[in-house]
Amino acid sequence: MKRATTFFVLMISFLESHPQIINATLLQHNIATTSFDISFSTQSNGNTILFYGTTTSLGNSVSDATMTSSHNLSITGLSAATLYYVKAASVNGSGDTSFSSVLPMMTQSLSSGSIKCYFVRSVDNSVAQGANAISLGNATADTLIAYMNRSKYTMDIAIYDMDNYNGIVDAMNAAYTRGVTVRVIGDGSNMESSAWSQLNIGSNNKLLSPTSSNYNIMHNKFMIIDANSSDANDPIVWTGSTNFTDEQVNTDANNIIIFQDQSLAKAYEMEFDEMWGGTFGPYKTDNTPKEFNIGGNRVELYFSPSDNTQAEITRKIASADYDLEFCVYTYTRTEISDSIDLRISDGVWAGGIIDDTTGSYGAYHTLKLDMPNTLFLADFTYLVHNKYLLADANAPALDPLVLTGSHNWTYSANTKNDENTVVVHNASIANQYYQEWVARYQDAGGTELPTYVTGVNSVSNENAALKIFPNPVSERIYLVMNSEEKTSATIQICDMSGQILKEETVDGNSALDVSSLQNGMYLLRVVENEKLSQGKFIIER
């Protein structure tokens, strides 16, 4: 690996018009405070070049002359909690050059990386595996106000609706009075007028979203505190499904997730500033980083509609190998139902709660056929206002995750609304959400639950294309094809972001050498007779 010379950069510029050979997006991984890795693949073997910088002008580069189609290169010497722009290039043996687009990426912060989650209504601690989930109940508003009172320099809030019955607006005003710069964006079509008029933070610090036929609603529910503080332990991101109204903080089924992380706070600030500058909904661009290392946990961040969040929801559904649970207020997308149906057909346990406002939509009826005893429409005196998905919450060895935020599973959320979604890969957080899910599920009449498993001997079910053993593995992984004909199959080993690390064609049962791969979790994909199966395995030495 070496720095690209000026001559080499000029040569690449000259060749920029040649055919495109990069066939996958850039994947960021191994994120640290001063470095991260970039992976991508090309159609043919070529060298690897990365251009990067703190602006889109880039200005720095690293390269590796090794000819390969699976590219991986580290960028080092970076600063913590800093946004970098990265562009990849590769020159093949014929001199053809391709470039990726320029993508924003963030380094790890020096923050504590604490992640906390809370719930407005009851939880079921009987299914806890470690930490008990916490129901705040009537203390939700007090908790929110306590965080507002912690702000020292800035507090930026994007909120669909709020009122002052619990003193929330008073807390914003108090922060402004003590010298905090407070900015609030509300939804122009829904914001309670009395609360908006009581918000005394300076007329230039209040903004309502526009109302137009091409735009729907500013549906976010997030708060950013002290994003740019010199103390990395100050920044806070508060998000989830909870609006700042009396019913939402005291009565409805909602979730809250709080991050003490400066990298994530800066990314949210980018989104807030874009709206603050007058760009909303379908007029926004995909310009925020997606991958974060928060306290050693992989966290993903998506904003709607610029980031095609629905595609990420279906990807997270597809990642489940053991169980799926969801709790969604409004759900109309049959594409998501189809994704869940596919996992059920592969033996994944699935259960869900949908608020009864969606009972007439096809998405519910599509799922009910495959989930007759585990899918329920909520019929409570309160709203089930959550918007979360759990994957493998009962199989800690299989990368459990929580997807949550303001995004309902609807067309408008994906294409017109301003929304935010976080994905947290953490077994404890997933289990705490599962404790809330079980309480809502049982209240709705659900009795069947998945079994909690601490070890996994096979990542595939009896109907899938292959079995994998042992798992975890140290040196060699053995593949047993389930098809009787033992036809040729393509086997891919990928990292958890989907980057292909190893690919082989096998005939029937086989074994793969994984001794060159580091400890960690990996995806294994098999393509046989045009059918794709996927599982996870762990390398542990």
Secondary structure by P-SEA (a helix, b strand, c coil): cccccaaaaaaaaaacccccccccccccccccccccccccccccbbbbbbbccccccccccccccccccbbbbbbccccccbbbbbbbbbbccccbbbbccbbbbbccccccbbbbbbbcccccccccccbbbbbbccaaaaaaaaaaaacccbbbbbccccccccaaaaaaaaaaaaccbbbbbcccccccaaaaaacccccccbbbbbbcccccccccccccccccccccccbbbbbccccccccccccccbbbbbbccaaaaaaaaaaaaaaaacccccccccccccccccccbbbbbbcccccaaaaaaaaaaaacccbbbbbbcccccaaaaaaaaaaaaabbbbbbcccccccccaaaaaaaaaccccccccccccccccccccccccccccbbbbbbccccccccccccccbbbbbbbcaaaaaaaaaaaaaaaaaacccbbbbbbccccccccccccccccccccccbbbbbbccccccbbbbbbbccccccccccccccccccccccccbbbbbbbbbcccbbbbbcccccc
